[in-house]
Amino acid sequence: MTVRVVIGAQFGDEAKGKITDYLASDARYVVRTGGGPNAGHSIHLPEGQLVLHQLACGVLRKGCVGVSGPGMVIQPFALENEMQDLERRGLLRGEVVLSDRAHVLLPLHEIEDGWEDDLRARKNPNARLGTTRRGIGPAYADRVARWGIRLTDLSRPALLRERLELLYAKKTQLTGLPPLDELMARLTEVGERLAPFIRPTEPLLWGALERGENLLLEGAQSALLDVDFGTYPYVTSSHPTSAGALVGSGIPPTELDEVIGVAKAYTTRVGEGPFPTEDSGPSGEFLRRVGGERGATTGRERRCGWLDLVLLRYATRLNGITSLAITKVDVLGGLEEVPVCVQYVLPDGSTARDVLPSQAEDLVKAQPVYERLAGWPEFHERTKERVRREGGRALPATLRRYLARIEEEVGVPIELVGYGPARDETVRLEPQGPGRGAPSLEAWSG
C-alpha cells in the first residue's frame, strides 16, 4: 500500500493533472482534496483533450474511484454538467464518489466574488486580486464562518431552506441574487440527481487503508497560493499543501508515504500578486506562446518567467516533498541557455535562498539572481519516441544536467519528467547514485 499526495510547488498550472493521471494508473482511489470549479486539470488522452474541474482524475480509469473530498467547495450544477460531458464522450470509466461533507458553492457566491473584487479595485486599484470570480473565496468564507451548506443538506429540504434563508439574510449588500424559492427548487432537484454519488468518504478511505490499497491525493491550486503560507493576500482560500490534503481527505498524517511536488521547468502565474522571475519581454511572450499558457478554466493568459529555485526550496520544505516532477521541459527546447533563479537580493541588501518574506509587498521588491545553464535541443517526435523506448537516459545530456542542478539546489530527487502534454509523454527517472533521493538536512536560512 502507498499513500501519495501530488502538490503544486509553484503558483499553479504546473500540469498537476497530467502527473496525477499518470500516477493514477496503479491507484484504487484518487481523492481531490480542495478547491472548486476555479481549478482545471487538463488531461490529454488518445481520445482528445479534456479538463476536469471538480472530479478527481481517477474517474478516467477503469477500476479506479475518483473521490471529490470533504475539503472541496462544489458547484453542483457545474459538477453535473462535467459528469454528463464525460459520459457523452465515453470517458467516465471509473466510479464517482462525492463527500457528503463537501460544501456547496452557490450562484450567490459567484456574485459575491465579483462584488468583492470590484470593491477592492474601487477602494484601491492595486488591491484587486484577479480572482476567477467562480465564488471560491466567498464559499470558503461561509464554510469557516459556519454559514455553509453541505452536500448532505441537499437531501433535507427543511434544513436546506433554513440555511438558505440565513445566507440570504447575511448577504443583503448583494444585488441580482436569484429568488430564494427558485434556488431552493434547483438545489433540491440537483441534490436528488446527485444523491447516488454522495456518501461519507472517510470510512471508504479508511477501509482502503486497512485493505492495503493504493491511495493518491490530488491537490488543486498550489502551495504558494496557500491562504497561510502563500503570497497573501494574493492566494486561494484553502490549503493546497500536503497538510491541507490530509485535512481535505480525512487521511491520518501517519499514513502518508510520499509527497510529489510538481513544477514546470519555468514558472507561470495567473492573476495578481508578486512574481520575482516574471519576464514581461519577448522571452516571457515566447514561453506563453510555445507553452500554450492560458488558464484551463478561465482562458486567461498566464504571466510567464523563469524557474525560481527560492520558491521551489520553500515549497519543498513546507510540504515535506520527497520527490519532484518537472513538466514542460519541451517548451524550453531549442534555447541556447536557460536562466534559473538561485537566490534573491532583498531591498536591505540581504539575500534569501529558501524563505519568503511574509509581506507580498516585500517580495515584489526582491531582485532575482540568475544562474544561466546550457539549453537543450527541441523535442522532435523522434526524440520523444526514443525517450518512450529507452527511458530517461535518452533525454538530451544538457537537459539531464539541468535536472541534476535542480536536484542539487533543492535537495530532493526528480522522479518524473514531462516532455509533452500527452499521457505517454512522461518518463520516470532511475536513481543516479547512493545519495540521490535524500533530502537535505542542512539548516535553512531565515
DRENDO-1510 file (C-alpha; in Angstrom, 1 decimal, always signed):
<recs>
REC; n; res; u; v; w
REC; 1; MET; +0.0; +0.0; +0.0 .
REC; 2; THR; +1.2; +3.5; -0.9 .
REC; 3; VAL; -0.4; +6.8; +0.0 .
REC; 4; ARG; +0.9; +9.6; -2.2 .
REC; 5; VAL; -0.1; +13.3; -2.4 .
REC; 6; VAL; +0.6; +15.4; -5.5 .
REC; 7; ILE; +1.2; +19.0; -4.7 .
REC; 8; GLY; +1.7; +22.0; -6.9 .
REC; 9; ALA; +5.1; +23.6; -6.0 .
REC; 10; GLN; +4.7; +26.9; -7.7 .
REC; 11; PHE; +1.8; +29.3; -8.4 .
REC; 12; GLY; -0.4; +26.7; -10.0 .
REC; 13; ASP; -0.8; +25.4; -13.6 .
REC; 14; GLU; +2.2; +23.1; -13.2 .
REC; 15; ALA; +0.5; +20.2; -15.0 .
REC; 16; LYS; -0.6; +18.5; -11.8 .
REC; 17; GLY; -3.5; +16.9; -13.7 .
REC; 18; LYS; -1.1; +15.2; -16.1 .
REC; 19; ILE; +1.1; +13.9; -13.3 .
REC; 20; THR; -1.9; +12.8; -11.2 .
REC; 21; ASP; -3.4; +11.0; -14.2 .
REC; 22; TYR; -0.1; +9.2; -14.8 .
REC; 23; LEU; +0.2; +8.1; -11.2 .
REC; 24; ALA; -3.4; +7.0; -11.1 .
REC; 25; SER; -2.6; +4.0; -13.2 .
REC; 26; ASP; -1.9; +1.9; -10.1 .
REC; 27; ALA; -4.2; +3.7; -7.6 .
REC; 28; ARG; -7.5; +2.3; -6.3 .
REC; 29; TYR; -8.7; +5.7; -5.0 .
REC; 30; VAL; -7.8; +9.2; -6.3 .
REC; 31; VAL; -9.0; +11.9; -3.9 .
REC; 32; ARG; -9.3; +15.6; -4.8 .
REC; 33; THR; -8.8; +17.3; -1.5 .
REC; 34; GLY; -9.6; +21.0; -2.0 .
REC; 35; GLY; -10.6; +23.8; -4.3 .
REC; 36; GLY; -13.7; +24.1; -6.5 .
REC; 37; PRO; -14.6; +25.0; -10.1 .
REC; 38; ASN; -11.8; +27.6; -10.4 .
REC; 39; ALA; -9.1; +25.0; -11.0 .
REC; 40; GLY; -9.0; +23.0; -14.2 .
REC; 41; HIS; -6.8; +19.9; -14.7 .
REC; 42; SER; -6.0; +19.4; -18.3 .
REC; 43; ILE; -5.6; +15.8; -19.4 .
REC; 44; HIS; -4.5; +14.8; -22.9 .
REC; 45; LEU; -5.9; +11.3; -23.7 .
REC; 46; PRO; -5.7; +9.4; -27.0 .
REC; 47; GLU; -9.4; +10.4; -27.5 .
REC; 48; GLY; -8.6; +14.1; -27.1 .
REC; 49; GLN; -8.1; +16.8; -24.5 .
REC; 50; LEU; -10.4; +17.3; -21.6 .
REC; 51; VAL; -10.4; +19.5; -18.5 .
REC; 52; LEU; -11.5; +18.2; -15.1 .
REC; 53; HIS; -12.8; +20.9; -12.8 .
REC; 54; GLN; -14.4; +19.2; -9.8 .
REC; 55; LEU; -13.9; +15.5; -10.4 .
REC; 56; ALA; -10.7; +13.6; -9.4 .
REC; 57; CYS; -8.6; +12.2; -12.1 .
REC; 58; GLY; -9.4; +8.7; -11.0 .
REC; 59; VAL; -12.8; +8.8; -12.8 .
REC; 60; LEU; -10.9; +8.4; -16.1 .
REC; 61; ARG; -9.5; +5.0; -15.3 .
REC; 62; LYS; -11.4; +1.7; -15.1 .
REC; 63; GLY; -11.3; +0.1; -11.7 .
REC; 64; CYS; -10.5; +3.4; -10.0 .
REC; 65; VAL; -12.7; +5.5; -7.7 .
REC; 66; GLY; -12.5; +9.3; -8.1 .
REC; 67; VAL; -13.4; +11.0; -4.8 .
REC; 68; SER; -14.4; +14.7; -4.6 .
REC; 69; GLY; -13.4; +15.1; -1.0 .
REC; 70; PRO; -14.7; +16.9; +2.1 .
REC; 71; GLY; -12.2; +19.8; +1.7 .
REC; 72; MET; -13.8; +20.9; -1.6 .
REC; 73; VAL; -16.4; +23.5; -2.3 .
REC; 74; ILE; -18.6; +22.0; -5.0 .
REC; 75; GLN; -20.8; +23.9; -7.5 .
REC; 76; PRO; -23.4; +21.1; -8.1 .
REC; 77; PHE; -24.8; +22.3; -11.3 .
REC; 78; ALA; -21.4; +22.6; -13.0 .
REC; 79; LEU; -20.4; +19.2; -11.5 .
REC; 80; GLU; -23.4; +17.6; -13.0 .
REC; 81; ASN; -22.6; +19.1; -16.4 .
REC; 82; GLU; -19.0; +17.8; -16.1 .
REC; 83; MET; -20.2; +14.3; -15.3 .
REC; 84; GLN; -22.6; +14.3; -18.2 .
REC; 85; ASP; -19.9; +15.6; -20.6 .
REC; 86; LEU; -17.6; +12.7; -19.7 .
REC; 87; GLU; -20.4; +10.2; -20.1 .
REC; 88; ARG; -21.2; +11.5; -23.6 .
REC; 89; ARG; -17.6; +11.2; -24.6 .
REC; 90; GLY; -17.3; +7.7; -23.1 .
REC; 91; LEU; -14.6; +8.8; -20.8 .
REC; 92; LEU; -16.3; +8.3; -17.4 .
REC; 93; ARG; -14.6; +4.9; -16.8 .
REC; 94; GLY; -14.1; +5.0; -13.1 .
REC; 95; GLU; -16.5; +5.4; -10.2 .
REC; 96; VAL; -17.6; +8.9; -8.9 .
REC; 97; VAL; -18.0; +9.5; -5.2 .
REC; 98; LEU; -18.8; +12.8; -3.6 .
REC; 99; SER; -18.2; +13.5; +0.0 .
REC; 100; ASP; -21.3; +14.4; +2.0 .
REC; 101; ARG; -19.2; +16.9; +4.0 .
REC; 102; ALA; -18.1; +18.9; +0.9 .
REC; 103; HIS; -19.6; +22.4; +0.9 .
REC; 104; VAL; -21.9; +23.7; -1.8 .
REC; 105; LEU; -20.8; +26.6; -3.8 .
REC; 106; LEU; -23.9; +28.7; -4.8 .
REC; 107; PRO; -24.7; +31.2; -7.5 .
REC; 108; LEU; -24.8; +33.9; -4.8 .
REC; 109; HIS; -21.1; +33.1; -4.0 .
REC; 110; GLU; -20.2; +33.8; -7.6 .
REC; 111; ILE; -22.0; +37.1; -7.5 .
REC; 112; GLU; -20.3; +38.0; -4.2 .
REC; 113; ASP; -16.9; +37.1; -5.6 .
REC; 114; GLY; -17.1; +39.6; -8.4 .
REC; 115; TRP; -18.6; +42.2; -6.0 .
REC; 116; GLU; -15.7; +41.8; -3.5 .
REC; 117; ASP; -13.0; +42.2; -6.2 .
REC; 118; ASP; -14.7; +45.2; -7.7 .
REC; 119; LEU; -15.0; +46.8; -4.2 .
REC; 120; ARG; -11.2; +46.3; -3.7 .
REC; 121; ALA; -10.5; +47.9; -7.0 .
REC; 122; ARG; -12.7; +50.9; -6.3 .
REC; 123; LYS; -11.0; +51.5; -2.9 .
REC; 124; ASN; -7.5; +50.9; -4.3 .
REC; 125; PRO; -6.7; +49.8; -7.8 .
REC; 126; ASN; -3.6; +47.9; -6.5 .
REC; 127; ALA; -5.8; +45.8; -4.2 .
REC; 128; ARG; -7.5; +43.8; -6.9 .
REC; 129; LEU; -6.8; +40.1; -6.5 .
REC; 130; GLY; -7.6; +39.0; -10.0 .
REC; 131; THR; -10.0; +36.3; -8.7 .
REC; 132; THR; -11.6; +33.9; -11.2 .
REC; 133; ARG; -15.0; +35.1; -9.9 .
REC; 134; ARG; -16.1; +31.5; -9.6 .
REC; 135; GLY; -17.2; +32.0; -5.9 .
REC; 136; ILE; -14.4; +30.0; -4.3 .
REC; 137; GLY; -13.4; +32.6; -1.7 .
REC; 138; PRO; -16.9; +33.5; -0.5 .
REC; 139; ALA; -17.9; +29.8; -0.3 .
REC; 140; TYR; -14.9; +29.0; +1.9 .
REC; 141; ALA; -15.5; +32.1; +4.0 .
REC; 142; ASP; -19.1; +30.9; +4.6 .
REC; 143; ARG; -17.7; +27.5; +5.4 .
REC; 144; VAL; -15.3; +28.8; +8.0 .
REC; 145; ALA; -17.9; +31.2; +9.5 .
REC; 146; ARG; -20.4; +28.4; +9.8 .
REC; 147; TRP; -23.0; +29.8; +7.3 .
REC; 148; GLY; -22.3; +27.0; +4.8 .
REC; 149; ILE; -24.5; +24.4; +3.1 .
REC; 150; ARG; -23.0; +20.9; +2.6 .
REC; 151; LEU; -23.9; +18.3; +0.0 .
REC; 152; THR; -25.6; +16.2; +2.8 .
REC; 153; ASP; -28.0; +19.1; +3.3 .
REC; 154; LEU; -29.4; +18.8; -0.2 .
REC; 155; SER; -31.5; +15.8; +0.8 .
REC; 156; ARG; -33.1; +17.6; +3.7 .
REC; 157; PRO; -35.5; +20.3; +2.4 .
REC; 158; ALA; -36.4; +21.8; +5.7 .
REC; 159; LEU; -32.8; +22.2; +6.8 .
REC; 160; LEU; -31.8; +23.4; +3.3 .
REC; 161; ARG; -34.4; +26.2; +3.3 .
REC; 162; GLU; -33.4; +27.3; +6.8 .
REC; 163; ARG; -29.8; +27.6; +5.9 .
REC; 164; LEU; -30.6; +29.3; +2.6 .
REC; 165; GLU; -32.7; +31.9; +4.4 .
REC; 166; LEU; -29.8; +32.6; +6.8 .
REC; 167; LEU; -27.5; +33.1; +3.9 .
REC; 168; TYR; -29.8; +35.5; +2.1 .
REC; 169; ALA; -30.3; +37.5; +5.3 .
REC; 170; LYS; -26.5; +37.8; +5.6 .
REC; 171; LYS; -25.9; +39.0; +2.0 .
REC; 172; THR; -28.2; +42.0; +1.8 .
REC; 173; GLN; -25.4; +44.0; +0.2 .
REC; 174; LEU; -25.6; +41.9; -3.0 .
REC; 175; THR; -27.9; +42.6; -5.9 .
REC; 176; GLY; -29.1; +40.3; -8.6 .
REC; 177; LEU; -29.4; +37.2; -6.5 .
REC; 178; PRO; -31.7; +34.5; -7.8 .
REC; 179; PRO; -35.1; +34.3; -5.9 .
REC; 180; LEU; -34.7; +32.1; -2.9 .
REC; 181; ASP; -37.6; +29.8; -3.9 .
REC; 182; GLU; -36.1; +29.3; -7.3 .
REC; 183; LEU; -32.7; +28.4; -5.9 .
REC; 184; MET; -34.3; +26.1; -3.4 .
REC; 185; ALA; -36.1; +24.2; -6.1 .
REC; 186; ARG; -32.9; +23.9; -8.2 .
REC; 187; LEU; -30.8; +22.7; -5.3 .
REC; 188; THR; -33.4; +20.1; -4.3 .
REC; 189; GLU; -33.6; +18.8; -7.9 .
REC; 190; VAL; -29.9; +18.6; -8.4 .
REC; 191; GLY; -29.5; +17.0; -5.0 .
REC; 192; GLU; -31.9; +14.2; -6.0 .
REC; 193; ARG; -29.9; +13.5; -9.1 .
REC; 194; LEU; -26.5; +13.5; -7.3 .
REC; 195; ALA; -27.8; +11.6; -4.3 .
REC; 196; PRO; -26.5; +8.2; -5.6 .
REC; 197; PHE; -22.9; +9.6; -5.6 .
REC; 198; ILE; -23.0; +11.3; -2.2 .
REC; 199; ARG; -21.8; +9.4; +0.8 .
REC; 200; PRO; -19.4; +9.5; +3.8 .
REC; 201; THR; -15.9; +9.2; +2.3 .
REC; 202; GLU; -13.8; +8.9; +5.4 .
REC; 203; PRO; -14.9; +5.3; +6.2 .
REC; 204; LEU; -14.4; +4.4; +2.5 .
REC; 205; LEU; -10.8; +5.6; +2.5 .
REC; 206; TRP; -10.1; +4.1; +5.9 .
REC; 207; GLY; -11.3; +0.8; +4.7 .
REC; 208; ALA; -9.0; +1.1; +1.7 .
REC; 209; LEU; -6.1; +1.7; +4.0 .
REC; 210; GLU; -6.9; -1.4; +6.0 .
REC; 211; ARG; -7.1; -3.5; +2.8 .
REC; 212; GLY; -3.7; -2.2; +1.7 .
REC; 213; GLU; -5.0; -0.4; -1.4 .
REC; 214; ASN; -3.1; +2.5; -3.1 .
REC; 215; LEU; -4.4; +6.0; -2.5 .
REC; 216; LEU; -3.5; +9.1; -4.4 .
REC; 217; LEU; -4.4; +12.6; -3.1 .
REC; 218; GLU; -4.8; +15.2; -5.7 .
REC; 219; GLY; -4.2; +18.9; -4.9 .
REC; 220; ALA; -5.8; +21.8; -6.6 .
REC; 221; GLN; -4.0; +25.2; -6.9 .
REC; 222; SER; -0.6; +25.2; -5.4 .
REC; 223; ALA; +1.5; +25.6; -2.2 .
REC; 224; LEU; +2.4; +29.2; -3.0 .
REC; 225; LEU; -1.3; +30.1; -3.0 .
REC; 226; ASP; -1.9; +28.6; +0.4 .
REC; 227; VAL; -4.0; +31.0; +2.5 .
REC; 228; ASP; -1.5; +30.9; +5.3 .
REC; 229; PHE; +1.9; +30.3; +3.6 .
REC; 230; GLY; +1.4; +31.7; +0.2 .
REC; 231; THR; +1.8; +35.3; -1.2 .
REC; 232; TYR; -1.1; +36.6; +0.9 .
REC; 233; PRO; -3.5; +38.2; +0.1 .
REC; 234; TYR; -2.9; +37.0; -3.5 .
REC; 235; VAL; -3.8; +33.5; -2.6 .
REC; 236; THR; -6.6; +31.0; -2.7 .
REC; 237; SER; -9.0; +30.4; +0.2 .
REC; 238; SER; -7.9; +26.9; +1.2 .
REC; 239; HIS; -4.7; +24.9; +2.0 .
REC; 240; PRO; -3.2; +23.4; -1.2 .
REC; 241; THR; -0.3; +21.9; +0.8 .
REC; 242; SER; +0.4; +18.3; +1.8 .
REC; 243; ALA; -1.0; +19.1; +5.3 .
REC; 244; GLY; -4.1; +20.5; +3.6 .
REC; 245; ALA; -4.5; +17.4; +1.5 .
REC; 246; LEU; -4.7; +15.3; +4.6 .
REC; 247; VAL; -7.3; +17.5; +6.2 .
REC; 248; GLY; -9.2; +17.7; +3.0 .
REC; 249; SER; -9.4; +13.9; +2.7 .
REC; 250; GLY; -9.6; +12.6; +6.2 .
REC; 251; ILE; -6.4; +10.6; +5.8 .
REC; 252; PRO; -4.3; +10.5; +9.0 .
REC; 253; PRO; -0.8; +12.0; +8.6 .
REC; 254; THR; +0.8; +8.8; +9.8 .
REC; 255; GLU; -0.4; +7.0; +6.7 .
REC; 256; LEU; +1.3; +9.4; +4.2 .
REC; 257; ASP; +4.2; +7.8; +2.3 .
REC; 258; GLU; +5.2; +10.2; -0.5 .
REC; 259; VAL; +4.8; +13.8; -1.3 .
REC; 260; ILE; +5.4; +14.6; -5.0 .
REC; 261; GLY; +5.9; +18.2; -5.9 .
REC; 262; VAL; +5.1; +19.3; -9.4 .
REC; 263; ALA; +6.9; +22.2; -11.0 .
REC; 264; LYS; +7.3; +23.4; -14.6 .
REC; 265; ALA; +10.8; +23.9; -16.0 .
REC; 266; TYR; +9.9; +27.5; -15.9 .
REC; 267; THR; +7.3; +29.5; -13.8 .
REC; 268; THR; +3.8; +30.9; -14.5 .
REC; 269; ARG; +1.3; +32.8; -12.5 .
REC; 270; VAL; -2.3; +33.9; -13.3 .
REC; 271; GLY; -4.0; +36.9; -11.7 .
REC; 272; GLU; -2.3; +39.4; -9.5 .
REC; 273; GLY; +0.5; +39.0; -7.0 .
REC; 274; PRO; +4.3; +39.1; -6.7 .
REC; 275; PHE; +6.3; +37.1; -9.3 .
REC; 276; PRO; +10.0; +37.7; -8.9 .
REC; 277; THR; +11.2; +35.9; -12.1 .
REC; 278; GLU; +8.4; +37.2; -14.4 .
REC; 279; ASP; +9.7; +38.2; -17.8 .
REC; 280; SER; +7.5; +40.8; -19.4 .
REC; 281; GLY; +9.5; +40.9; -22.6 .
REC; 282; PRO; +10.0; +38.7; -25.7 .
REC; 283; SER; +11.2; +35.7; -23.6 .
REC; 284; GLY; +8.0; +35.8; -21.5 .
REC; 285; GLU; +5.9; +36.0; -24.7 .
REC; 286; PHE; +7.9; +33.1; -26.1 .
REC; 287; LEU; +7.1; +30.9; -23.0 .
REC; 288; ARG; +3.4; +31.9; -23.2 .
REC; 289; ARG; +3.1; +31.2; -26.9 .
REC; 290; VAL; +5.1; +27.9; -27.0 .
REC; 291; GLY; +3.8; +26.7; -23.7 .
REC; 292; GLY; +0.2; +27.4; -24.5 .
REC; 293; GLU; -0.1; +29.4; -21.3 .
REC; 294; ARG; -3.8; +30.1; -20.9 .
REC; 295; GLY; -5.9; +29.1; -17.9 .
REC; 296; ALA; -7.7; +25.7; -18.5 .
REC; 297; THR; -10.8; +27.1; -16.7 .
REC; 298; THR; -10.9; +30.8; -17.4 .
REC; 299; GLY; -8.8; +31.1; -20.6 .
REC; 300; ARG; -6.9; +34.0; -19.1 .
REC; 301; GLU; -3.3; +34.5; -20.3 .
REC; 302; ARG; -0.7; +33.4; -17.7 .
REC; 303; ARG; +2.2; +35.6; -16.7 .
REC; 304; CYS; +5.5; +33.8; -17.5 .
REC; 305; GLY; +9.0; +33.7; -16.3 .
REC; 306; TRP; +12.0; +31.6; -15.4 .
REC; 307; LEU; +12.3; +28.7; -12.9 .
REC; 308; ASP; +12.6; +30.1; -9.3 .
REC; 309; LEU; +14.6; +27.8; -7.0 .
REC; 310; VAL; +14.0; +30.0; -4.0 .
REC; 311; LEU; +10.2; +29.3; -4.3 .
REC; 312; LEU; +10.9; +25.7; -5.1 .
REC; 313; ARG; +13.1; +25.2; -2.0 .
REC; 314; TYR; +10.4; +26.9; +0.2 .
REC; 315; ALA; +7.6; +24.7; -1.2 .
REC; 316; THR; +9.8; +21.6; -0.7 .
REC; 317; ARG; +10.4; +22.4; +2.9 .
REC; 318; LEU; +6.8; +23.5; +3.6 .
REC; 319; ASN; +5.3; +20.3; +2.1 .
REC; 320; GLY; +7.9; +17.7; +3.0 .
REC; 321; ILE; +8.3; +17.0; -0.7 .
REC; 322; THR; +10.0; +13.6; -1.2 .
REC; 323; SER; +10.4; +13.9; -5.0 .
REC; 324; LEU; +9.8; +16.3; -7.8 .
REC; 325; ALA; +8.0; +16.0; -11.1 .
REC; 326; ILE; +9.4; +18.6; -13.6 .
REC; 327; THR; +7.0; +19.2; -16.5 .
REC; 328; LYS; +7.0; +21.0; -19.9 .
REC; 329; VAL; +10.8; +20.7; -20.4 .
REC; 330; ASP; +9.9; +20.5; -24.1 .
REC; 331; VAL; +8.8; +24.1; -24.1 .
REC; 332; LEU; +12.4; +25.3; -23.4 .
REC; 333; GLY; +13.8; +23.0; -26.1 .
REC; 334; GLY; +15.9; +25.0; -28.7 .
REC; 335; LEU; +17.0; +27.8; -26.3 .
REC; 336; GLU; +20.8; +28.4; -26.2 .
REC; 337; GLU; +20.6; +29.0; -22.4 .
REC; 338; VAL; +18.1; +28.8; -19.7 .
REC; 339; PRO; +18.1; +31.2; -16.7 .
REC; 340; VAL; +17.4; +29.8; -13.3 .
REC; 341; CYS; +16.9; +32.0; -10.2 .
REC; 342; VAL; +19.1; +30.7; -7.3 .
REC; 343; GLN; +18.6; +33.4; -4.7 .
REC; 344; TYR; +17.1; +36.9; -4.1 .
REC; 345; VAL; +18.7; +40.1; -3.1 .
REC; 346; LEU; +16.3; +42.0; -0.8 .
REC; 347; PRO; +16.0; +45.8; -0.5 .
REC; 348; ASP; +18.1; +45.9; +2.6 .
REC; 349; GLY; +21.0; +44.1; +0.8 .
REC; 350; SER; +20.5; +40.7; +2.4 .
REC; 351; THR; +19.9; +37.5; +0.4 .
REC; 352; ALA; +17.2; +34.8; +0.6 .
REC; 353; ARG; +17.5; +31.3; -0.7 .
REC; 354; ASP; +14.7; +29.3; +0.8 .
REC; 355; VAL; +12.3; +31.6; +2.7 .
REC; 356; LEU; +9.8; +34.1; +1.5 .
REC; 357; PRO; +9.0; +37.5; +3.1 .
REC; 358; SER; +5.7; +37.3; +4.8 .
REC; 359; GLN; +4.6; +40.5; +3.1 .
REC; 360; ALA; +3.8; +40.3; -0.6 .
REC; 361; GLU; +4.8; +43.9; -1.0 .
REC; 362; ASP; +8.4; +42.9; +0.1 .
REC; 363; LEU; +8.5; +40.0; -2.3 .
REC; 364; VAL; +7.7; +42.4; -5.2 .
REC; 365; LYS; +11.0; +44.2; -4.4 .
REC; 366; ALA; +13.1; +41.1; -4.4 .
REC; 367; GLN; +15.7; +41.0; -7.2 .
REC; 368; PRO; +16.4; +37.5; -8.6 .
REC; 369; VAL; +19.9; +36.4; -9.1 .
REC; 370; TYR; +20.2; +34.1; -12.1 .
REC; 371; GLU; +22.5; +31.2; -13.0 .
REC; 372; ARG; +22.5; +30.6; -16.7 .
REC; 373; LEU; +22.5; +26.9; -17.8 .
REC; 374; ALA; +23.0; +25.4; -21.2 .
REC; 375; GLY; +19.9; +24.8; -23.1 .
REC; 376; TRP; +18.9; +21.6; -24.9 .
REC; 377; PRO; +17.6; +20.7; -28.4 .
REC; 378; GLU; +14.0; +20.8; -29.4 .
REC; 379; PHE; +11.8; +17.8; -28.7 .
REC; 380; HIS; +11.1; +16.5; -32.1 .
REC; 381; GLU; +8.9; +13.4; -32.4 .
REC; 382; ARG; +12.0; +11.2; -33.0 .
REC; 383; THR; +13.4; +12.4; -29.7 .
REC; 384; LYS; +10.1; +11.7; -27.9 .
REC; 385; GLU; +9.9; +8.2; -29.4 .
REC; 386; ARG; +13.4; +7.5; -28.2 .
REC; 387; VAL; +12.6; +8.6; -24.7 .
REC; 388; ARG; +9.5; +6.4; -24.8 .
REC; 389; ARG; +11.6; +3.4; -25.8 .
REC; 390; GLU; +14.8; +4.0; -23.8 .
REC; 391; GLY; +13.6; +6.0; -20.8 .
REC; 392; GLY; +15.3; +8.9; -19.0 .
REC; 393; ARG; +18.8; +8.1; -20.3 .
REC; 394; ALA; +17.5; +9.2; -23.8 .
REC; 395; LEU; +16.9; +12.8; -22.6 .
REC; 396; PRO; +19.3; +15.3; -24.0 .
REC; 397; ALA; +22.5; +15.5; -21.9 .
REC; 398; THR; +22.2; +19.2; -21.3 .
REC; 399; LEU; +18.6; +18.7; -20.0 .
REC; 400; ARG; +19.9; +15.9; -17.7 .
REC; 401; ARG; +22.4; +18.4; -16.3 .
REC; 402; TYR; +19.7; +21.0; -15.9 .
REC; 403; LEU; +17.6; +18.5; -13.9 .
REC; 404; ALA; +20.7; +17.4; -11.9 .
REC; 405; ARG; +21.3; +21.1; -11.0 .
REC; 406; ILE; +17.7; +21.4; -9.7 .
REC; 407; GLU; +18.2; +18.3; -7.6 .
REC; 408; GLU; +21.4; +19.7; -6.2 .
REC; 409; GLU; +19.9; +23.0; -5.3 .
REC; 410; VAL; +16.6; +21.7; -3.9 .
REC; 411; GLY; +17.8; +18.6; -2.2 .
REC; 412; VAL; +15.3; +16.1; -3.4 .
REC; 413; PRO; +15.3; +13.8; -6.4 .
REC; 414; ILE; +13.4; +14.4; -9.6 .
REC; 415; GLU; +11.3; +11.3; -10.2 .
REC; 416; LEU; +9.2; +12.2; -13.2 .
REC; 417; VAL; +9.8; +14.4; -16.2 .
REC; 418; GLY; +7.0; +15.6; -18.5 .
REC; 419; TYR; +8.2; +16.3; -22.1 .
REC; 420; GLY; +4.9; +16.8; -23.8 .
REC; 421; PRO; +1.2; +17.1; -23.0 .
REC; 422; ALA; +0.1; +13.5; -23.9 .
REC; 423; ARG; -0.5; +10.9; -21.3 .
REC; 424; ASP; +2.5; +8.8; -22.5 .
REC; 425; GLU; +4.9; +11.8; -22.6 .
REC; 426; THR; +6.1; +11.4; -19.1 .
REC; 427; VAL; +9.2; +9.5; -18.1 .
REC; 428; ARG; +10.3; +8.1; -14.8 .
REC; 429; LEU; +13.9; +8.6; -13.9 .
REC; 430; GLU; +16.0; +6.0; -12.3 .
REC; 431; PRO; +18.1; +6.8; -9.2 .
REC; 432; GLN; +21.6; +8.0; -10.2 .
REC; 433; GLY; +23.6; +7.3; -7.1 .
REC; 434; PRO; +23.6; +6.4; -3.5 .
REC; 435; GLY; +23.0; +10.0; -2.4 .
REC; 436; ARG; +20.1; +10.7; -4.8 .
REC; 437; GLY; +16.8; +11.0; -3.1 .
REC; 438; ALA; +18.0; +12.0; +0.4 .
REC; 439; PRO; +16.5; +15.4; +1.3 .
REC; 440; SER; +19.0; +18.0; +2.5 .
REC; 441; LEU; +19.0; +18.2; +6.3 .
REC; 442; GLU; +21.2; +21.3; +6.5 .
REC; 443; ALA; +19.8; +24.3; +8.3 .
REC; 444; TRP; +17.7; +26.5; +6.2 .
REC; 445; SER; +18.3; +30.3; +6.2 .
REC; 446; GLY; +15.9; +32.6; +7.9 .
</recs>
